[in-house]
């Protein structure tokens, strides 16, 4: 494995990082075939811009072919409590929004998998330095879950914004012998996009 540890004593005008540790294990770069990353562990403590207290971020993803694993996602601060974990096979997710009709045809998963996130809440200002597309004054609470089963892919989300808006969504993709079935139910209640993302 490869280990990187760093400490930073001076504050940056955008982000003050007090510690950073990265551990890379089981990295395989074959001459032919897909990259495989057994696991990457990232742990950092930083002060988001304008925050008096530090935020702690832990991330542990892995990649093998089209299969991704997220053993740990944790963002803890005085303003945020965001967690997530799970596994997904990207080859089983249709990319109809980004490709030609043929891309609707996907490979079914061989065993159930799921990826879920929970925000209690998640304050965008804590990650504004990493994701500038998010509105720094925004905040959401709720859950997001993606399930993969042999009969299809299922999505469920229920998110409430600080300004009172709410997004509820359910979707299902199912492969059939001669077609792809898509069920979609999205409900928006008083959702103001300007308070969630930075509009260009």
C-alpha positions as CSV (number, residue, x, y, z in Angstrom):
1,X,0.0,0.0,0.0
2,X,0.9,3.7,-0.2
3,X,0.5,6.1,2.7
4,X,0.5,9.9,2.7
5,X,0.3,12.0,5.8
6,X,0.5,15.7,5.9
7,X,-0.2,18.5,8.4
8,X,-0.7,22.1,7.5
9,X,-0.1,24.8,10.1
10,X,-1.1,28.0,8.2
11,X,-4.6,28.9,7.1
12,X,-5.3,29.3,3.4
13,X,-7.6,32.1,2.2
14,X,-10.0,29.4,0.9
15,X,-9.5,26.4,3.1
16,X,-7.5,25.6,6.3
17,X,-6.5,22.0,6.3
18,X,-5.0,20.9,9.6
19,X,-4.3,17.2,8.7
20,X,-4.6,14.9,5.8
21,X,-4.0,11.2,5.6
22,X,-4.4,9.0,2.4
23,X,-3.8,5.2,2.4
24,X,-4.0,3.4,-1.0
25,X,-4.2,-0.4,-0.8
26,X,-4.3,-3.1,-3.5
27,X,-3.8,-0.8,-6.6
28,X,-3.6,-2.9,-9.7
29,X,-2.8,-1.4,-13.1
30,X,-3.0,-4.2,-15.6
31,X,-1.4,-4.1,-19.1
32,X,-4.8,-5.0,-20.5
33,X,-8.1,-4.6,-18.7
34,X,-9.6,-2.4,-16.1
35,X,-8.0,-0.5,-13.3
36,X,-8.6,-2.0,-9.8
37,X,-8.3,-0.1,-6.6
38,X,-8.9,-2.3,-3.6
39,X,-9.4,0.6,-1.2
40,X,-8.5,4.2,-0.7
41,X,-8.8,5.6,2.8
42,X,-8.9,9.4,3.1
43,X,-9.1,11.2,6.5
44,X,-8.8,14.9,6.9
45,X,-9.7,17.7,9.3
46,X,-10.2,21.1,7.9
47,X,-11.8,24.5,8.7
48,X,-14.4,25.4,6.0
49,X,-14.3,29.1,5.1
50,X,-15.9,31.2,7.8
51,X,-16.3,28.3,10.2
52,X,-15.0,28.5,13.8
53,X,-15.0,24.8,14.3
54,X,-13.2,22.1,12.3
55,X,-14.9,19.5,10.1
56,X,-13.8,15.9,9.9
57,X,-14.1,14.0,6.6
58,X,-13.5,10.3,6.1
59,X,-13.8,8.5,2.8
60,X,-13.1,4.9,1.8
61,X,-14.0,4.0,-1.8
62,X,-12.8,1.1,-4.0
63,X,-13.1,0.2,-7.6
64,X,-12.9,-3.1,-9.5
65,X,-13.9,-3.0,-13.1
66,X,-17.4,-1.5,-13.2
67,X,-18.1,-2.3,-9.5
68,X,-17.6,0.5,-7.0
69,X,-17.6,0.1,-3.2
70,X,-18.0,2.9,-0.6
71,X,-17.2,1.4,2.7
72,X,-17.2,4.8,4.5
73,X,-18.4,8.3,3.8
74,X,-18.6,10.5,6.9
75,X,-18.7,14.3,7.2
76,X,-19.0,15.5,10.7
77,X,-19.0,19.2,11.8
78,X,-21.0,21.6,14.0
79,X,-23.2,22.1,10.9
80,X,-23.3,18.7,9.2
81,X,-23.7,15.1,9.8
82,X,-23.5,13.3,6.4
83,X,-23.0,9.5,6.2
84,X,-23.0,7.0,3.4
85,X,-22.0,3.5,2.4
86,X,-22.7,0.7,0.0
87,X,-21.8,-1.0,-3.3
88,X,-23.0,-0.6,-6.9
89,X,-22.3,-2.1,-10.3
90,X,-22.1,0.8,-12.8
91,X,-22.6,-1.6,-15.7
92,X,-26.1,-2.2,-14.5
93,X,-27.2,1.5,-14.5
94,X,-28.7,2.7,-17.8
95,X,-27.1,5.8,-19.2
96,X,-30.0,6.9,-21.4
97,X,-29.5,10.5,-20.3
98,X,-26.0,10.6,-21.7
99,X,-25.8,8.3,-24.6
100,X,-27.6,6.8,-27.7
101,X,-30.6,4.4,-27.3
102,X,-28.3,1.4,-27.4
103,X,-27.0,2.5,-24.0
104,X,-30.3,1.6,-22.5
105,X,-29.3,-2.0,-22.6
106,X,-27.5,-2.9,-19.4
107,X,-26.2,-6.0,-17.7
108,X,-28.4,-7.3,-14.8
109,X,-26.6,-7.7,-11.4
110,X,-26.0,-11.2,-10.1
111,X,-26.7,-10.3,-6.5
112,X,-28.5,-7.4,-4.7
113,X,-26.4,-4.3,-4.0
114,X,-27.3,-0.9,-2.5
115,X,-25.8,2.5,-2.0
116,X,-27.3,4.9,0.6
117,X,-26.7,8.4,2.0
118,X,-28.2,10.1,5.0
119,X,-27.9,13.8,5.9
120,X,-28.9,15.0,9.3
121,X,-28.3,17.7,8.0
122,X,-25.7,18.4,5.3
123,X,-24.6,22.1,5.1
124,X,-23.1,23.0,1.7
125,X,-20.8,25.6,3.2
126,X,-18.7,22.8,4.7
127,X,-17.7,21.5,1.2
128,X,-17.9,24.8,-0.8
129,X,-14.2,24.7,-1.4
130,X,-14.5,21.2,-3.0
131,X,-17.8,21.6,-4.8
132,X,-18.3,25.2,-5.8
133,X,-21.5,24.4,-7.7
134,X,-23.4,24.0,-4.4
135,X,-24.9,27.2,-2.9
136,X,-22.8,27.9,0.3
137,X,-26.0,29.1,2.1
138,X,-27.8,25.8,1.3
139,X,-28.6,22.9,3.6
140,X,-30.5,19.7,3.1
141,X,-31.7,16.9,5.3
142,X,-33.0,13.5,4.3
143,X,-32.0,10.2,2.6
144,X,-31.0,8.9,-0.8
145,X,-30.8,5.2,-1.7
146,X,-30.1,3.3,-4.8
147,X,-30.8,-0.5,-4.9
148,X,-29.8,-3.0,-7.5
149,X,-31.6,-6.3,-7.7
150,X,-31.7,-9.0,-10.5
151,X,-35.1,-7.5,-11.6
152,X,-33.9,-3.9,-11.9
153,X,-32.5,-0.7,-10.3
154,X,-34.5,1.2,-7.8
155,X,-34.0,4.8,-6.6
156,X,-35.6,6.5,-3.6
157,X,-34.9,10.0,-2.3
158,X,-36.5,12.3,0.2
159,X,-34.7,15.6,0.8
160,X,-35.8,18.7,2.6
161,X,-34.0,22.0,2.1
162,X,-33.4,24.6,4.8
163,X,-35.6,27.1,3.1
164,X,-38.5,24.7,3.3
165,X,-38.4,23.1,-0.2
166,X,-38.7,19.3,-0.5
167,X,-37.8,16.8,-3.2
168,X,-39.3,13.3,-3.2
169,X,-38.4,10.9,-5.9
170,X,-38.8,7.2,-6.8
171,X,-37.6,5.5,-9.9
172,X,-37.3,2.0,-11.2
173,X,-35.4,0.7,-14.3
174,X,-36.1,-2.9,-15.4
175,X,-34.6,-4.8,-18.3
176,X,-37.0,-6.8,-20.4
177,X,-36.3,-9.1,-23.4
178,X,-37.3,-6.5,-26.0
179,X,-37.4,-3.2,-24.0
180,X,-36.4,-1.2,-21.0
181,X,-39.1,-0.2,-18.4
182,X,-38.8,3.1,-16.6
183,X,-41.1,4.2,-13.8
184,X,-40.5,7.7,-12.4
185,X,-42.3,9.7,-9.7
186,X,-40.9,13.1,-8.8
187,X,-42.5,15.6,-6.5
188,X,-41.2,19.1,-5.8
189,X,-42.6,21.3,-3.0
190,X,-41.5,24.9,-2.9
191,X,-38.0,24.0,-4.1
192,X,-35.9,27.0,-5.0
193,X,-33.0,25.9,-7.2
194,X,-31.1,29.2,-6.5
195,X,-30.8,28.2,-2.9
196,X,-29.4,24.8,-3.7
197,X,-27.0,25.3,-6.6
198,X,-25.0,28.2,-8.0
199,X,-26.8,29.3,-11.1
200,X,-24.3,30.3,-13.9
